[in-house]
Amino acid sequence: MFSPASGIGPFDRSQSERQLALEYLAEAWNSAEEDGLEAASLAHASLFAALATFVRMHGDEATADLVEQLPERIRNGEYNLERILQ
């Protein structure tokens, strides 16, 4: 669903592993929405959990470096689920 990351050291993972993880998260997300949780609340909690995990695993600096790359990656459409890959 997402395009592969562009080689960022400790954050590299196989695309198939990330796809499987995304499928697990989508299932949990859908269940939470069915239980009445708002998408914005889920997104905020997900970002917090993800960033806290990166900080624990890789430290503050590496996480800050990763987050620093996000604006350009977002603008390039890497997180747009409606984007058409050619």
N, C-alpha and C positions, 0 to 999 in steps of 0.2 A: 504494500500500500504506500509506504514512504520510500523515497529514493535513498540509496545508501549514503551514509555520512562520508564526508570528503577527507578521510584519513586524519583523525585527530587523536592519535596516540592511545592513551588508556581507555578512550571511549569507543574504540573500534570494536564491533561485534559482528558476528555473521548476520547477514540479512535474514536468513531463515529463522534464526533464534529471535531476532527482533520482531519478525512477523508473528511468530508464535506467541510471544509476550504480548503483542498488541491485541491478538485475538482473545487472550485471557482477560486483558483489561477491558476490552469492548464488552465482553460477556458480563463482567462485574458492573460496568457502567450502565448497561441496559437494565440490569436487575435493580440497581439503585434508582434509576429514573422511573421504573415501574412502581417502586415503593414511594415515589413522590418527591425525590430529591431533585433540585434544580440543576441544570447543566452547568451553570456558572459556579455553583458551590462545589460540584464535582471537579470542575476544571481547576479551581483554586486549590482544593485539597490535593489533587493529583500533582500539580506543580510544586506545592510545598513538600510533599512526600518525595518526589523525584529529586528536588534540589537538596533536601536534607540527606538523602541517600548518597548522592554524589559527593557532598561535603564529607560525610563519614568515610566513604571509600577512597576519595582522592584528595581531600583537603580543600581549604578555602580558595587558594590561588587557582588550582586547576579548574575548580567549578566556576570561578569568576571568569576564567579564560573561555570556558565553554559558553557561558551565558553571553559573553561579549560578542560571540559569533552569531547569536540568534537573530538580531535585526536583519542582517543581510540574508541569512538563510530563509527567514520568513518572507522577505521581499522577493526572493527568488522562487517562491512557491513551494518550498520543500515541505511545508506543513499544510498545504491546501489539498484537502481530500477530493476536491472537484477538478483538480488539475489533470490535464490529459498528457500522459507521457508518450513520447514518440520514439 
